[in-house]
């Protein structure tokens, strides 16, 4: 069973509310109100149908520049996809996350079906310039914020 995350839905809002404290817990955010860009970008990646592996790679390589032996992004992406299923079950009566022993869980932890991925690819081809601009702005905000966080400074500090 696949779960689709769409913008401006209770599921997307619940995910956003779950992601931000987790980012603070693992040290990727400061917890300040102006430190929301990374969490918003992560939810946008889900909306755009990114797989667990794609999200982990983008976080690790592009956004946070983690060391190659740092499994933090992989662990976070696993947690994130578990939250998608848990929150969907709570909000919409959907299925619980696949158990750790299932074949689906073992195959790259990709819980979105191929059909869903194809639909998202087709949707991405026709995505509006507005969403592209939003993601570009969010990426810039994330990169600016992560620079401040990595230097141990609070966002907005001179």
C-alpha distance (Angstrom), angle and dihedral (degrees) to the residues before:
residue distance angle dihedral
X1 . . .
X2 3.78 . .
X3 3.76 130.1 .
X4 3.78 121.3 -147.5
X5 3.78 118.4 -151.5
X6 3.81 113.9 -153.9
X7 3.79 129.8 -176.1
X8 3.79 119.3 -99.0
X9 3.80 95.2 18.5
X10 3.80 129.6 123.9
X11 3.82 88.9 -110.1
X12 3.82 93.0 54.1
X13 3.80 90.7 47.1
X14 3.82 92.5 48.1
X15 3.81 90.1 49.3
X16 3.78 91.1 50.0
X17 3.81 89.6 50.4
X18 3.81 90.8 50.4
X19 3.80 96.8 43.3
X20 3.80 99.4 53.8
X21 3.83 96.8 59.0
X22 3.81 89.8 43.9
X23 3.81 90.7 54.0
X24 3.80 89.4 51.6
X25 3.81 91.4 46.1
X26 3.81 92.7 55.1
X27 3.81 93.6 42.3
X28 3.80 100.2 -108.9
X29 3.80 93.1 114.9
X30 3.78 135.3 32.5
X31 3.79 97.1 -134.0
X32 3.80 93.3 -119.5
X33 3.80 119.6 137.5
X34 3.82 91.7 -115.7
X35 3.81 90.7 55.7
X36 3.81 99.0 81.7
X37 3.82 102.3 107.9
X38 3.81 98.0 92.9
X39 3.81 93.0 48.1
X40 3.79 91.5 48.6
X41 3.80 90.8 48.5
X42 3.81 91.3 51.2
X43 3.82 91.0 53.3
X44 3.83 89.3 48.2
X45 3.81 89.0 54.0
X46 3.82 88.5 54.9
X47 3.81 91.1 47.5
X48 3.80 88.9 52.2
X49 3.81 90.7 54.0
X50 3.79 99.1 -110.7
X51 3.79 113.6 168.8
X52 3.77 124.7 -123.6
X53 3.81 90.8 -102.5
X54 3.80 92.7 48.4
X55 3.80 91.9 50.9
X56 3.80 91.9 47.6
X57 3.81 91.6 49.3
X58 3.80 94.0 47.3
X59 3.79 92.4 48.0
X60 3.78 93.9 45.0
X61 3.79 99.6 42.4
X62 3.79 109.6 23.2
X63 3.78 107.4 27.5
X64 3.79 108.8 27.4
X65 3.82 101.8 19.5
X66 3.79 91.7 -141.1
X67 3.79 121.3 -173.5
X68 3.82 114.3 -93.4
X69 3.82 91.5 -111.6
X70 3.83 93.2 49.9
X71 3.82 108.4 106.8
X72 3.80 93.4 -175.9
X73 3.81 94.5 108.6
X74 3.81 92.3 48.2
X75 3.80 91.2 49.7
X76 3.80 91.4 46.3
X77 3.82 93.1 49.4
X78 3.81 90.1 50.3
X79 3.81 89.9 50.8
X80 3.82 90.1 46.2
X81 3.79 94.4 54.8
X82 3.79 90.7 46.0
X83 3.82 87.5 54.1
X84 3.81 90.6 51.5
X85 3.80 89.8 59.2
X86 3.79 96.5 39.3
X87 3.80 94.1 49.1
X88 3.80 92.7 42.6
X89 3.81 89.2 52.9
X90 3.81 90.7 50.1
X91 3.80 95.1 46.1
X92 3.78 103.4 32.8
X93 3.79 106.3 17.9
X94 3.79 91.0 -109.8
X95 3.78 127.2 155.7
X96 3.77 122.2 -72.0
X97 3.80 118.2 -111.8
X98 3.79 115.8 -74.2
X99 3.80 111.4 -94.6
X100 3.78 119.6 -105.4
X101 3.79 92.6 -107.9
X102 3.78 97.9 56.4
X103 3.76 123.6 105.9
X104 3.81 90.5 -123.7
X105 3.79 90.4 56.1
X106 3.78 91.8 49.5
X107 3.79 96.1 49.2
X108 3.80 100.5 84.7
X109 3.81 90.1 -57.8
X110 3.78 87.0 -92.4
X111 3.77 106.4 156.0
X112 3.77 98.4 173.8
X113 3.79 113.7 94.7
X114 3.79 122.6 -119.0
X115 3.79 88.8 -115.1
X116 3.80 90.5 55.5
X117 3.79 90.6 47.7
X118 3.82 90.9 51.5
X119 3.79 90.7 49.0
X120 3.78 89.9 50.2
X121 3.81 91.8 48.3
X122 3.80 89.9 52.7
X123 3.80 90.3 46.0
X124 3.80 90.8 48.5
X125 3.79 90.1 55.2
X126 3.78 89.1 59.5
X127 3.81 97.5 36.3
X128 3.78 113.1 137.3
X129 3.77 124.9 -109.4
X130 3.80 87.5 -116.6
X131 3.80 93.6 65.8
X132 3.80 90.8 44.5
X133 3.79 89.3 51.8
X134 3.82 91.2 47.4
X135 3.79 91.3 52.2
X136 3.82 91.6 46.4
X137 3.79 90.4 51.4
X138 3.80 91.3 45.9
X139 3.82 90.5 49.8
X140 3.81 90.5 51.8
X141 3.82 90.6 48.2
X142 3.81 90.8 48.5
X143 3.78 92.6 49.3
X144 3.81 91.7 47.4
X145 3.82 91.2 46.5
X146 3.80 94.6 45.9
X147 3.80 89.6 52.4
X148 3.81 89.8 56.5
X149 3.79 93.3 42.8
X150 3.81 92.8 48.6
X151 3.80 89.2 53.0
X152 3.80 90.5 51.4
X153 3.80 93.5 -114.8
X154 3.77 127.2 130.1
X155 3.77 117.3 -114.3
X156 3.78 110.2 -93.8
X157 3.79 94.1 24.9
X158 3.80 114.3 130.9
